[in-house]
Amino acid sequence: MYRSRRNSFIESITNKLQSPKNYPFVDGNKRTDFTIGTLFLKLNEYRLFAPEPAAAIAFEKLAAGKLTEAKLAAWFKEHCSKG
């Protein structure tokens, strides 16, 4: 399990998800990113508190390359908490 301060943790997850050009599937990549991201959070004792529309918009932007790593990290910081 990855254990570190919150900012390092958020940076780690955004690094893992910031790869829209390397998607392995023809369809379902945004859902896969979201599922992997939330699983990663859960395994590290974080909870995601984001309304479904906000999550959908964020991952649409990620897939389109319109969401920078810094903005994705800020989105996760805003929508998740430890515990």
C-alpha positions as CSV (number, residue, x, y, z in Angstrom):
1,M,0.0,0.0,0.0
2,Y,1.2,3.5,-0.8
3,R,1.6,5.5,2.4
4,S,2.6,9.2,2.3
5,R,1.4,12.7,2.8
6,R,-1.9,13.6,1.1
7,N,-0.3,15.7,-1.6
8,S,2.2,13.0,-2.6
9,F,-0.7,10.5,-2.6
10,I,-2.8,12.7,-4.9
11,E,0.1,13.3,-7.2
12,S,0.7,9.6,-7.4
13,I,-2.9,8.8,-8.5
14,T,-2.9,11.6,-11.0
15,N,0.3,10.3,-12.5
16,K,-1.3,6.9,-12.9
17,L,-4.4,8.3,-14.6
18,Q,-2.8,10.9,-16.8
19,S,-2.3,8.8,-19.9
20,P,-5.2,9.4,-22.3
21,K,-3.1,8.6,-25.4
22,N,-2.2,5.2,-24.1
23,Y,-5.7,3.7,-23.6
24,P,-5.8,0.0,-24.1
25,F,-9.5,-0.4,-25.0
26,V,-11.6,0.7,-27.9
27,D,-14.4,1.8,-25.5
28,G,-14.7,2.0,-21.7
29,N,-11.4,3.8,-21.0
30,K,-13.0,6.6,-18.9
31,R,-15.0,4.1,-16.9
32,T,-11.8,2.0,-16.4
33,D,-9.8,5.0,-15.3
34,F,-12.6,6.0,-12.8
35,T,-12.8,2.5,-11.4
36,I,-9.1,2.1,-11.1
37,G,-8.8,5.5,-9.5
38,T,-11.5,4.8,-6.9
39,L,-10.1,1.4,-6.2
40,F,-6.7,2.9,-5.6
41,L,-8.2,5.5,-3.2
42,K,-10.1,2.8,-1.3
43,L,-7.1,0.5,-0.9
44,N,-5.2,3.5,0.6
45,E,-8.1,4.4,2.9
46,Y,-9.4,7.4,1.0
47,R,-13.0,8.0,0.0
48,L,-14.2,9.8,-3.1
49,F,-17.0,12.2,-2.5
50,A,-17.9,13.4,-6.0
51,P,-21.3,13.7,-7.5
52,E,-21.6,11.4,-10.5
53,P,-21.9,14.3,-13.1
54,A,-18.8,16.0,-11.7
55,A,-16.8,12.7,-12.0
56,A,-18.1,12.1,-15.5
57,I,-17.1,15.6,-16.6
58,A,-13.6,15.3,-15.1
59,F,-12.9,12.0,-16.7
60,E,-14.3,13.2,-20.1
61,K,-11.8,16.1,-19.9
62,L,-9.0,13.7,-18.9
63,A,-9.7,11.5,-21.9
64,A,-9.8,14.4,-24.2
65,G,-6.5,15.7,-23.0
66,K,-8.1,18.9,-21.6
67,L,-7.4,18.2,-18.0
68,T,-3.8,18.8,-16.8
69,E,-2.2,16.8,-14.1
70,A,-2.3,19.7,-11.8
71,K,-6.1,20.2,-12.4
72,L,-6.8,16.5,-12.0
73,A,-4.8,16.6,-8.7
74,A,-6.9,19.6,-7.5
75,W,-10.1,17.8,-8.5
76,F,-9.1,14.8,-6.4
77,K,-8.0,17.0,-3.5
78,E,-11.4,18.6,-3.6
79,H,-13.4,15.4,-3.8
80,C,-11.7,12.9,-1.6
81,S,-10.8,12.5,2.1
82,K,-8.9,10.1,4.3
83,G,-11.0,7.6,6.1
